[in-house]
Amino acid sequence: MCREWLSPRSFKGGLVLASALLAFAVVDISASGAGMDGRTLVSRHTRHSYRVYVHLPEGYGGSNRRYDVLYLLDGDKYFGEVVETVKELPDGSPEKDIIIVGIGYGKGPNHRKRDYTPVRVPGFPTGGGVRKFYRFIRTELAPRVERAYRTNAKRAGRLIAGHSLGGIAVCYGLMYHHDFFGRFIAISPSLWWGDGVFINRYKMDFSGISDNAPLGYFSASGSLEDPSMDTLARRFDRRVRRKAGGRVTACYKLFDGRGHDDLFVRALAEGLGAVSGPGAMVISEQTPDR
């Protein structure tokens, strides 16, 4: 549910890796998909090296069920904290029973300004690589994950979440990769990139989505961020609603008392609840015009 933020309580952080966490990289997988070896995956599309982290939900080993997968951008920074937050959710929460795949760069060069952005802009000559990054996820990373684990390998079973530049990458995915992902969480998306051209000029076409199985989109910003973050996020949310109609169930939220650096994990936890389980996203028209 997308609900009002009532408590200043923060969730526990830290990069605590319990035995249920498997930090690995998907370099080599057996034909059966039973195991993974190595520590890095070098993409033929981006030519970058990625460190991949995987969290399996409690009870995974003793069940035969298939699980939804959250693909988490900026995995080096957020994976451990997000896992701990998800583990603290109440038992029975649909968003607790997910596989989390964190995508990072490990000790190698961090290419997020290239991988997460749609166009090159002055001062950032390496930007504009998000198309190749999604090819990496779709054709190299996700197939390996889906062979190695019991995943709900269809659109509704794949989520993607990101913060800041990762947030604009999620917005790009909503527009152009909704045939692959079904749920999207964009926190403090950097929609200012390219002077906002992404909001107004990029094409949105949701004609292939059924009203009976809409996409889920949750976005958020913090009241202590630059006011333009709120303004642009609301503008993008309204454009999604206008273009998609009932094909996308959208929810935007401004978190009071939160800034750019302390928003993501708290907002992600609420976003997971908003896009998961029965009755998700029922409060979907709370974005006021500004």
C-alpha positions in Angstrom: 0.0 0.0 0.0 1.2 3.5 -0.6 0.5 5.1 2.7 1.5 8.3 4.5 4.8 8.4 6.3 4.0 8.7 10.0 7.1 7.7 11.9 10.7 9.0 11.8 12.0 5.6 12.7 14.8 4.5 10.4 15.6 1.0 9.5 18.8 -0.7 10.6 21.7 -0.3 8.1 25.1 -1.9 7.7 26.5 -4.4 5.3 25.7 -7.5 7.3 25.9 -10.6 5.3 24.3 -13.6 7.0 24.6 -17.2 5.9 21.5 -16.7 3.7 23.3 -14.2 1.6 25.4 -15.3 -1.2 27.9 -12.7 -2.6 29.0 -14.0 -6.0 29.6 -13.1 -9.5 28.0 -14.9 -12.4 31.0 -15.8 -14.6 30.4 -19.4 -15.2 27.2 -21.4 -14.7 26.8 -25.1 -15.2 24.4 -26.3 -17.9 21.9 -27.2 -15.2 22.1 -23.8 -13.6 22.9 -25.4 -10.2 25.9 -23.3 -9.3 27.8 -20.1 -10.0 31.5 -19.6 -9.9 33.9 -16.6 -9.9 33.4 -13.0 -8.7 32.8 -10.9 -11.8 30.7 -10.8 -14.9 32.1 -9.0 -17.9 29.4 -7.8 -20.2 29.8 -8.1 -23.9 27.4 -5.2 -24.4 28.8 -2.6 -22.0 32.3 -4.1 -21.7 32.2 -3.4 -18.0 32.8 -5.7 -15.1 30.0 -6.2 -12.6 29.9 -7.6 -9.1 26.6 -9.4 -8.4 25.1 -10.1 -5.0 22.2 -12.4 -4.3 20.0 -12.7 -1.2 17.7 -15.7 -1.0 14.6 -15.4 1.2 14.2 -17.4 4.4 12.8 -20.9 3.6 14.1 -20.9 0.0 16.1 -24.1 0.5 13.1 -26.0 2.0 10.5 -25.1 -0.6 9.8 -25.8 -4.3 8.1 -22.5 -4.9 9.3 -19.8 -7.4 10.1 -16.3 -6.2 9.9 -12.8 -7.6 13.3 -11.1 -8.2 14.3 -7.6 -7.3 17.1 -6.2 -9.4 18.8 -3.6 -7.2 21.0 -0.9 -8.8 24.0 0.5 -6.9 24.3 -2.9 -5.3 27.8 -2.1 -3.8 26.2 0.6 -1.7 22.7 -0.6 -0.9 22.6 -4.4 -1.1 23.4 -5.1 2.6 21.2 -2.4 4.0 18.3 -3.4 1.7 18.6 -7.0 2.7 18.5 -6.2 6.4 15.5 -4.0 5.9 13.6 -6.7 4.0 14.4 -9.3 6.6 12.8 -7.0 9.3 9.5 -6.8 7.5 6.6 -8.6 9.1 6.3 -12.3 8.4 3.7 -12.9 5.7 4.6 -9.7 3.8 4.7 -10.5 0.1 7.6 -8.2 -0.4 9.7 -10.2 2.2 9.6 -13.4 0.1 11.8 -12.1 -2.8 15.1 -12.9 -4.2 17.3 -9.7 -4.3 20.0 -9.4 -6.9 22.3 -6.4 -6.3 24.2 -5.1 -9.3 27.5 -3.4 -8.4 31.0 -2.9 -9.6 33.0 -4.4 -6.8 36.6 -3.1 -6.6 36.6 -2.2 -10.3 35.7 1.2 -11.9 32.3 2.5 -11.1 30.5 3.2 -14.4 27.1 4.3 -13.0 27.2 7.7 -14.8 27.5 5.8 -18.1 25.3 2.8 -17.3 22.4 4.6 -15.7 22.0 7.7 -18.0 20.0 8.0 -21.2 22.1 10.7 -23.0 25.4 12.4 -22.8 25.4 15.9 -21.3 28.1 18.6 -20.9 30.5 17.7 -18.1 29.7 14.0 -18.3 31.2 12.8 -21.6 30.7 9.1 -20.7 27.0 9.3 -20.2 24.3 7.8 -22.3 24.9 4.0 -21.8 21.6 2.9 -20.3 20.5 1.1 -23.5 23.5 -1.2 -23.4 23.1 -1.6 -19.6 19.6 -3.0 -20.1 20.8 -5.4 -22.7 23.3 -6.6 -20.1 20.5 -7.2 -17.6 18.1 -8.8 -20.1 20.5 -11.0 -22.1 23.4 -11.8 -19.7 22.5 -11.3 -16.1 18.8 -12.3 -15.8 19.1 -15.5 -17.8 21.8 -16.7 -15.5 19.9 -15.8 -12.4 16.8 -17.5 -13.7 18.8 -20.7 -14.5 20.5 -20.8 -11.1 17.4 -20.1 -8.9 13.7 -20.8 -8.8 12.5 -17.5 -10.0 9.1 -16.3 -11.3 10.6 -15.7 -14.7 8.0 -13.5 -16.3 7.3 -9.8 -16.4 5.2 -9.7 -13.2 7.9 -11.5 -11.3 10.7 -9.0 -12.1 11.2 -5.8 -10.2 13.9 -3.1 -10.7 14.8 -0.4 -8.2 17.3 2.5 -8.2 18.2 5.7 -6.5 19.3 9.1 -8.0 21.0 8.2 -11.3 19.7 4.7 -10.7 16.3 6.2 -10.4 16.4 7.7 -13.9 17.6 4.3 -15.2 14.4 2.8 -13.6 12.3 5.4 -15.3 13.9 4.5 -18.6 13.1 0.9 -17.9 9.4 1.7 -17.3 9.3 3.4 -20.7 11.2 1.0 -22.8 11.5 -2.3 -21.0 8.1 -2.9 -19.6 7.9 -6.1 -21.7 10.5 -7.5 -19.4 10.0 -5.9 -16.0 6.6 -5.5 -14.4 7.3 -3.4 -11.4 9.5 -0.3 -11.0 10.7 1.7 -8.0 12.5 5.0 -8.7 13.7 6.9 -5.6 14.9 10.5 -6.1 15.3 9.9 -9.9 17.8 12.3 -11.5 15.3 13.6 -14.0 17.2 16.8 -14.3 19.7 14.9 -16.4 19.9 16.5 -19.9 17.9 19.6 -18.7 14.8 17.4 -18.3 14.6 16.3 -21.9 13.8 12.8 -20.7 10.5 13.9 -19.2 9.1 15.8 -22.1 10.6 14.5 -25.3 11.1 10.7 -24.9 8.3 8.6 -26.2 6.0 6.6 -23.9 4.0 3.8 -25.4 2.2 1.4 -23.1 -0.2 0.0 -25.8 1.2 -3.5 -25.3 0.1 -3.6 -21.6 -3.3 -4.9 -20.6 -5.5 -3.0 -18.3 -6.1 -6.4 -16.5 -2.4 -6.7 -15.7 -1.1 -3.2 -15.3 2.5 -2.3 -14.5 3.4 -1.0 -11.0 5.4 2.2 -10.7 6.4 3.8 -7.3 8.5 6.9 -7.1 9.5 9.2 -4.3 11.6 12.1 -3.2 12.4 13.8 0.1 11.3 17.2 1.4 14.9 18.1 2.2 16.2 17.5 -1.3 16.4 20.3 -3.8 12.8 21.3 -4.6 13.4 20.5 -8.3 13.6 16.7 -7.4 10.0 16.8 -6.2 8.8 18.9 -9.1 10.4 16.7 -11.8 9.3 13.5 -10.2 5.7 14.7 -10.0 5.8 15.8 -13.6 7.1 12.4 -14.8 4.5 10.6 -12.7 1.7 12.7 -14.2 3.0 12.1 -17.7 3.0 8.3 -17.0 -0.5 8.4 -15.8 -1.6 10.5 -18.8 0.1 8.3 -21.4 -0.7 4.9 -19.8 -4.2 5.3 -18.4 -5.1 2.1 -16.6 -2.1 0.3 -18.0 0.2 1.6 -15.2 -0.7 1.9 -11.6 1.4 4.7 -10.3 2.1 6.1 -6.8 4.3 9.1 -6.0 5.2 10.2 -2.5 7.1 13.0 -0.9 8.8 11.9 2.3 8.9 14.6 5.0 12.2 15.2 6.7 14.2 13.1 4.3 17.1 14.2 2.1 18.9 12.7 -0.8 21.3 10.6 1.2 18.9 9.1 3.8 15.8 8.4 1.7 16.5 5.4 -0.4 16.2 2.4 1.9 13.1 3.8 3.7 11.4 4.7 0.5 12.3 1.4 -1.1 10.7 -0.5 1.7 7.5 1.3 1.2 7.7 1.0 -2.5 8.1 -2.8 -2.3 4.8 -2.8 -0.3 3.2 -0.6 -2.8 3.9 -2.8 -5.8 3.6 -6.2 -4.1 0.8 -8.4 -3.1 -3.0 -8.3 -3.2 -4.4 -4.8 -3.2 -1.1 -3.2 -4.1 -1.1 0.4 -5.3 -4.7 1.0 -4.4 -3.9 4.6 -3.3 -2.6 5.6 -6.7 -4.0 9.1 -7.3 -2.4 11.0 -4.5 0.0 13.1 -6.6 -1.2 16.7 -6.5 -0.5 19.1 -9.3 2.1 21.7 -8.7 
